Amino acid sequence: MPTMANSSIPAPREWNEFEDIVASCLRIRWGNKNLSRIGRKGQVQHGVDIYGNDDLGRKAGVQCKLIEGKLNLKVVVSEVLKAENFVPYLDIYYIATTASRDAKFQRDIRMLSEQRKIEHKFPIQMLFWEDLIQDLATDSMELNKHYPELNLRTSNEKNKRRPIQVNNKIFNFLIFSLLILLYIWQPVLIRDVLNSSSIILLENLVGLILYSILFGFTVIVLRISDSKFNEEIKESHQPKIYESKEKTPLSTKVFDDDFLYNGKWRVLREVRILNTTGYDIKNIVGKVIFYDKHYKVGEISFIEDDIPSRKGIRIDKLVEHKKEENWNEFHTEIISMESSKGTEKDIKIYGTYFIRTYFLLLNRYNYIRVFGRRILPYEITWLRSVGNDLWDRLMFMPSSWSSKGINKGLFWIRLRKRLIQVTVILLSVCYSSYAIGSFIIMVIKLVVCWYSLATFYI
């Protein structure tokens, strides 16, 4: 029986559209909605158009080839060599193409992939147009998004009743009509309710004004947070690697990547250590230490033998603890190193310091939730990062004294400053409590008033 999966669906003619189709197919195939397209036209992509974790949790890079006819093996090899410079280092590499399957070409790809496995390099897999369409046809919504002219509504979907959609204008008209009918039926009740409501609003006018100001300020801050996060996603959410400033005798590179492990998101930290000297290292013992605002949050130790000149080692660590995820500085310490030059000890290689962006700070999407359900459409990652920073600045009491004595002048200046800051916090809390409390009391009074009048006249 012919199905959509084995029907003839034409390939797109525009490369950007093809990459979107491939991304949709892979989200369906791997069950991962966090795949991301890399860069844009004209930027260096190192042979990778789409990046993310596949269904086995491997770091996968995808190269999209929109061609007519057959795909050349030399083109594939060229893209593979480019992908070896992609950061982080890939576990598997896919070539997605509009070309049809070809037995000889598939055999050449298998041989090339097996050879790379022997050399401890990432393997290669092909995704032909037939494979992509089979994946896309399993999700009618995704298929209709790229090929709306196919109109893939099944007979069951056609028989389903559409949910009743009430237009806002119709809804407002119905409410207004209901109020007019109610006034005609019981005019005294409506008049008394309005008069009583006006009195209650006037009694709580100050609280209502303060609540309106607080509510408006909160909405503005949430919208700013959401816009800042979206800017961060567009501009900064690209694979990045951080390299040490000093590069002698070792150069250290660090990359953090989100990783789905046992159903929970963890951080896979990748450290590359390169021997930048002109001689071989026979034995080396050391560690890479990570800091967050000058506080040590984690370290990765290494013990290696025989690191040739201009060669390096790679260390992967799955970070389990939240405090180790966030860092903005790292240093490499060599405890001991033996080489042809002799034995060297206690060498510190300064790494790099950077201002971590809002997205990288939390590495997660943060929404306002109640009992696990999202209740507001605002992304609060930026707000959380700024709030945490302000809280640290307001509440941290720096110690200006030591065992030898106290700098009394500096101490009292800082103490007065902290007292002012704590006072501002308390006033803000009191203001918020009064505004929210006044609004809640006003609502309760209105409900009680309306209920009392309704039961009285009924």
PABA-135145 format. One record per residue (C-alpha): residue number from 1; residue in one letter; z, y, x. Coordinates in steps of 0.25 Angstrom, whole numbers, plus 5000, padded with zeros to 4 digits. Example, Ala and Ser with C-alpha at 12.3 -4.5 7.8 and 13.67 -1.06 7.14 Angstrom:
2
  pos  code    zz    yy    xx
    1     A  5031  4982  5049
    2     S  5029  4996  5055
# end
This chain:
458
  pos  code    zz    yy    xx
    1     M  5000  5000  5000
    2     P  4996  5013  5006
    3     T  5008  5023  5009
    4     M  5009  5037  5014
    5     A  5014  5031  5027
    6     N  5000  5024  5030
    7     S  4992  5035  5023
    8     S  4983  5044  5031
    9     I  4991  5057  5033
   10     P  4984  5067  5042
   11     A  4990  5072  5054
   12     P  4993  5087  5055
   13     R  4984  5096  5064
   14     E  4995  5106  5068
   15     W  5005  5102  5079
   16     N  5016  5109  5073
   17     E  5015  5102  5060
   18     F  5013  5089  5067
   19     E  5027  5091  5075
   20     D  5033  5094  5061
   21     I  5028  5081  5056
   22     V  5033  5073  5068
   23     A  5046  5079  5067
   24     S  5047  5075  5052
   25     C  5043  5061  5055
   26     L  5053  5059  5066
   27     R  5064  5065  5057
   28     I  5061  5054  5047
   29     R  5059  5043  5058
   30     W  5072  5046  5066
   31     G  5080  5051  5055
   32     N  5084  5063  5063
   33     K  5082  5077  5057
   34     N  5086  5084  5070
   35     L  5073  5083  5077
   36     S  5068  5096  5082
   37     R  5054  5101  5087
   38     I  5054  5107  5101
   39     G  5049  5121  5104
   40     R  5036  5127  5099
   41     K  5022  5128  5103
   42     G  5021  5133  5117
   43     Q  5035  5129  5122
   44     V  5038  5118  5132
   45     Q  5042  5106  5125
   46     H  5042  5095  5136
   47     G  5034  5086  5127
   48     V  5043  5086  5115
   49     D  5040  5092  5102
   50     I  5051  5085  5094
   51     Y  5065  5081  5099
   52     G  5077  5074  5093
   53     N  5084  5061  5092
   54     D  5076  5049  5086
   55     D  5082  5038  5077
   56     L  5089  5031  5089
   57     G  5095  5044  5094
   58     R  5086  5046  5106
   59     K  5082  5059  5111
   60     A  5067  5059  5107
   61     G  5056  5069  5110
   62     V  5043  5069  5102
   63     Q  5030  5074  5106
   64     C  5020  5077  5095
   65     K  5005  5075  5098
   66     L  4995  5081  5087
   67     I  4982  5075  5092
   68     E  4969  5069  5086
   69     G  4965  5056  5091
   70     K  4972  5048  5102
   71     L  4984  5052  5110
   72     N  4982  5052  5125
   73     L  4992  5044  5134
   74     K  4992  5055  5144
   75     V  4996  5066  5134
   76     V  5008  5057  5130
   77     V  5012  5055  5145
   78     S  5011  5070  5147
   79     E  5021  5073  5135
   80     V  5030  5062  5140
   81     L  5031  5069  5154
   82     K  5034  5082  5147
   83     A  5045  5076  5139
   84     E  5053  5071  5151
   85     N  5057  5085  5153
   86     F  5062  5087  5139
   87     V  5077  5090  5138
   88     P  5085  5082  5134
   89     Y  5078  5069  5140
   90     L  5072  5061  5129
   91     D  5075  5047  5126
   92     I  5062  5044  5119
   93     Y  5048  5052  5117
   94     Y  5039  5051  5105
   95     I  5025  5055  5104
   96     A  5021  5059  5090
   97     T  5006  5060  5088
   98     T  4995  5061  5077
   99     A  4987  5051  5084
  100     S  4986  5037  5078
  101     R  4991  5024  5084
  102     D  4984  5018  5096
  103     A  4988  5005  5101
  104     K  4984  5007  5116
  105     F  4990  5021  5116
  106     Q  5003  5015  5110
  107     R  5003  5004  5121
  108     D  5002  5015  5132
  109     I  5014  5023  5126
  110     R  5022  5010  5126
  111     M  5019  5007  5140
  112     L  5022  5021  5144
  113     S  5035  5021  5136
  114     E  5040  5008  5143
  115     Q  5036  5013  5157
  116     R  5045  5026  5154
  117     K  5057  5017  5149
  118     I  5056  5010  5163
  119     E  5057  5023  5170
  120     H  5069  5027  5161
  121     K  5061  5038  5153
  122     F  5060  5040  5138
  123     P  5050  5031  5131
  124     I  5039  5035  5122
  125     Q  5035  5032  5108
  126     M  5023  5036  5100
  127     L  5023  5041  5085
  128     F  5009  5041  5080
  129     W  5004  5048  5067
  130     E  5005  5035  5059
  131     D  5020  5034  5063
  132     L  5023  5048  5059
  133     I  5017  5047  5046
  134     Q  5024  5034  5043
  135     D  5037  5042  5045
  136     L  5033  5054  5038
  137     A  5029  5046  5025
  138     T  5043  5041  5024
  139     D  5048  5055  5020
  140     S  5040  5061  5009
  141     M  5047  5075  5010
  142     E  5043  5075  5025
  143     L  5029  5071  5022
  144     N  5027  5081  5011
  145     K  5032  5092  5020
  146     H  5021  5089  5030
  147     Y  5011  5084  5020
  148     P  5014  5091  5007
  149     E  5000  5087  5001
  150     L  5003  5072  5001
  151     N  5013  5075  4990
  152     L  5021  5063  4993
  153     R  5030  5062  4980
  154     T  5032  5048  4976
  155     S  5032  5043  4962
  156     N  5047  5043  4962
  157     E  5048  5057  4967
  158     K  5038  5061  4956
  159     N  5047  5055  4945
  160     K  5059  5061  4950
  161     R  5064  5073  4942
  162     R  5064  5086  4949
  163     P  5078  5093  4949
  164     I  5079  5105  4940
  165     Q  5077  5117  4948
  166     V  5083  5130  4942
  167     N  5077  5143  4946
  168     N  5087  5154  4949
  169     K  5081  5163  4939
  170     I  5082  5153  4928
  171     F  5096  5150  4932
  172     N  5101  5164  4932
  173     F  5094  5166  4918
  174     L  5101  5154  4912
  175     I  5115  5160  4917
  176     F  5112  5174  4912
  177     S  5107  5168  4898
  178     L  5120  5160  4898
  179     L  5129  5172  4900
  180     I  5122  5180  4889
  181     L  5124  5168  4879
  182     L  5138  5167  4883
  183     Y  5140  5182  4881
  184     I  5134  5181  4867
  185     W  5142  5170  4864
  186     Q  5156  5175  4869
  187     P  5154  5190  4873
  188     V  5170  5192  4874
  189     L  5171  5181  4884
  190     I  5160  5186  4894
  191     R  5166  5200  4893
  192     D  5180  5196  4896
  193     V  5176  5187  4907
  194     L  5168  5199  4914
  195     N  5179  5209  4912
  196     S  5189  5199  4918
  197     S  5180  5195  4929
  198     S  5178  5210  4933
  199     I  5193  5212  4933
  200     I  5195  5200  4943
  201     L  5184  5205  4952
  202     L  5190  5219  4953
  203     E  5204  5213  4956
  204     N  5198  5205  4968
  205     L  5187  5215  4972
  206     V  5192  5217  4986
  207     G  5193  5202  4988
  208     L  5179  5200  4982
  209     I  5173  5211  4991
  210     L  5179  5204  5004
  211     Y  5175  5191  4999
  212     S  5160  5196  4997
  213     I  5161  5202  5011
  214     L  5166  5189  5017
  215     F  5156  5181  5010
  216     G  5144  5189  5014
  217     F  5149  5190  5029
  218     T  5150  5174  5029
  219     V  5136  5172  5023
  220     I  5130  5182  5033
  221     V  5137  5175  5045
  222     L  5133  5161  5040
  223     R  5118  5166  5039
  224     I  5119  5172  5053
  225     S  5124  5158  5058
  226     D  5113  5151  5051
  227     S  5102  5160  5056
  228     K  5108  5159  5070
  229     F  5108  5144  5070
  230     N  5094  5144  5065
  231     E  5090  5153  5077
  232     E  5097  5144  5086
  233     I  5090  5132  5081
  234     K  5076  5138  5083
  235     E  5079  5144  5096
  236     S  5089  5136  5104
  237     H  5089  5122  5098
  238     Q  5080  5116  5109
  239     P  5084  5106  5119
  240     K  5091  5113  5131
  241     I  5096  5109  5144
  242     Y  5106  5116  5153
  243     E  5105  5115  5168
  244     S  5115  5119  5178
  245     K  5113  5132  5186
  246     E  5116  5126  5199
  247     K  5106  5115  5203
  248     T  5112  5110  5217
  249     P  5115  5099  5220
  250     L  5113  5095  5205
  251     S  5107  5101  5193
  252     T  5113  5098  5179
  253     K  5106  5098  5166
  254     V  5113  5096  5153
  255     F  5108  5094  5139
  256     D  5115  5092  5125
  257     D  5108  5085  5114
  258     D  5113  5081  5100
  259     F  5113  5066  5098
  260     L  5116  5057  5086
  261     Y  5126  5046  5090
  262     N  5132  5036  5080
  263     G  5129  5045  5069
  264     K  5135  5057  5075
  265     W  5129  5069  5083
  266     R  5134  5069  5097
  267     V  5129  5077  5110
  268     L  5121  5070  5120
  269     R  5123  5077  5133
  270     E  5113  5075  5144
  271     V  5116  5079  5158
  272     R  5105  5078  5170
  273     I  5110  5080  5184
  274     L  5099  5082  5195
  275     N  5100  5081  5210
  276     T  5094  5094  5214
  277     T  5096  5091  5229
  278     G  5086  5086  5239
  279     Y  5094  5074  5243
  280     D  5099  5062  5235
  281     I  5113  5061  5229
  282     K  5120  5047  5232
  283     N  5132  5049  5223
  284     I  5137  5060  5214
  285     V  5149  5061  5205
  286     G  5150  5073  5196
  287     K  5151  5079  5182
  288     V  5145  5089  5172
  289     I  5156  5097  5165
  290     F  5153  5105  5152
  291     Y  5160  5117  5148
  292     D  5162  5125  5135
  293     K  5166  5139  5137
  294     H  5172  5135  5151
  295     Y  5180  5123  5145
  296     K  5176  5109  5149
  297     V  5171  5101  5137
  298     G  5164  5089  5144
  299     E  5159  5083  5157
  300     I  5149  5072  5161
  301     S  5152  5065  5174
  302     F  5141  5058  5183
  303     I  5142  5048  5194
  304     E  5128  5045  5200
  305     D  5122  5038  5213
  306     D  5109  5041  5219
  307     I  5103  5054  5213
  308     P  5090  5056  5221
  309     S  5086  5071  5224
  310     R  5080  5078  5212
  311     K  5084  5067  5203
  312     G  5095  5067  5192
  313     I  5104  5059  5182
  314     R  5105  5061  5167
  315     I  5118  5059  5160
  316     D  5120  5058  5145
  317     K  5133  5060  5137
  318     L  5135  5058  5122
  319     V  5145  5070  5119
  320     E  5155  5065  5108
  321     H  5165  5077  5108
  322     K  5162  5090  5102
  323     K  5168  5098  5113
  324     E  5159  5093  5123
  325     E  5147  5096  5115
  326     N  5148  5111  5117
  327     W  5147  5117  5131
  328     N  5140  5129  5138
  329     E  5142  5126  5152
  330     F  5142  5114  5162
  331     H  5144  5112  5177
  332     T  5142  5100  5186
  333     E  5152  5095  5196
  334     I  5149  5086  5207
  335     I  5162  5078  5211
  336     S  5155  5071  5223
  337     M  5141  5069  5228
  338     E  5135  5061  5239
  339     S  5122  5063  5245
  340     S  5114  5064  5259
  341     K  5121  5077  5261
  342     G  5135  5071  5260
  343     T  5146  5071  5250
  344     E  5149  5083  5241
  345     K  5160  5086  5231
  346     D  5164  5095  5221
  347     I  5151  5102  5218
  348     K  5150  5111  5205
  349     I  5137  5114  5199
  350     Y  5137  5125  5189
  351     G  5129  5122  5177
  352     T  5126  5132  5166
  353     Y  5132  5141  5156
  354     F  5125  5145  5143
  355     I  5129  5151  5129
  356     R  5127  5139  5120
  357     T  5119  5142  5108
  358     Y  5125  5141  5094
  359     F  5117  5128  5091
  360     L  5120  5121  5104
  361     L  5135  5125  5102
  362     L  5137  5116  5090
  363     N  5125  5107  5091
  364     R  5126  5105  5076
  365     Y  5122  5111  5063
  366     N  5134  5117  5056
  367     Y  5134  5120  5041
  368     I  5145  5124  5032
  369     R  5150  5111  5025
  370     V  5160  5106  5015
  371     F  5164  5092  5016
  372     G  5152  5089  5024
  373     R  5142  5096  5015
  374     R  5134  5108  5018
  375     I  5138  5120  5009
  376     L  5131  5132  5015
  377     P  5117  5133  5022
  378     Y  5122  5140  5034
  379     E  5122  5134  5048
  380     I  5135  5139  5055
  381     T  5133  5134  5069
  382     W  5132  5149  5074
  383     L  5144  5153  5066
  384     R  5152  5142  5071
  385     S  5149  5145  5086
  386     V  5151  5160  5084
  387     G  5164  5157  5076
  388     N  5169  5148  5087
  389     D  5166  5158  5098
  390     L  5173  5169  5090
  391     W  5185  5160  5088
  392     D  5186  5157  5102
  393     R  5186  5171  5106
  394     L  5196  5176  5096
  395     M  5206  5165  5097
  396     F  5206  5161  5112
  397     M  5218  5168  5119
  398     P  5213  5169  5134
  399     S  5224  5166  5144
  400     S  5226  5178  5154
  401     W  5238  5172  5160
  402     S  5241  5162  5171
  403     S  5253  5155  5177
  404     K  5254  5167  5187
  405     G  5256  5178  5177
  406     I  5250  5185  5165
  407     N  5240  5196  5164
  408     K  5248  5204  5154
  409     G  5239  5215  5151
  410     L  5227  5206  5149
  411     F  5235  5197  5141
  412     W  5240  5207  5131
  413     I  5225  5213  5129
  414     R  5220  5199  5126
  415     L  5232  5196  5117
  416     R  5229  5209  5109
  417     K  5215  5205  5108
  418     R  5218  5191  5103
  419     L  5228  5197  5092
  420     I  5217  5206  5087
  421     Q  5207  5195  5086
  422     V  5217  5186  5079
  423     T  5220  5197  5069
  424     V  5205  5199  5066
  425     I  5204  5184  5063
  426     L  5217  5184  5054
  427     L  5211  5196  5047
  428     S  5198  5189  5045
  429     V  5205  5177  5039
  430     C  5213  5185  5030
  431     Y  5201  5193  5025
  432     S  5193  5180  5022
  433     S  5205  5174  5015
  434     Y  5207  5186  5006
  435     A  5192  5187  5003
  436     I  5190  5172  5000
  437     G  5204  5172  4993
  438     S  5200  5184  4984
  439     F  5187  5178  4980
  440     I  5193  5164  4976
  441     I  5204  5171  4968
  442     M  5194  5180  4961
  443     V  5186  5167  4957
  444     I  5198  5160  4952
  445     K  5202  5172  4944
  446     L  5188  5173  4938
  447     V  5187  5158  4934
  448     V  5201  5159  4928
  449     C  5197  5171  4920
  450     W  5184  5166  4915
  451     Y  5191  5153  4911
  452     S  5202  5160  4904
  453     L  5193  5169  4896
  454     A  5184  5157  4893
  455     T  5195  5148  4887
  456     F  5202  5160  4880
  457     Y  5189  5163  4872
  458     I  5185  5149  4870
# end
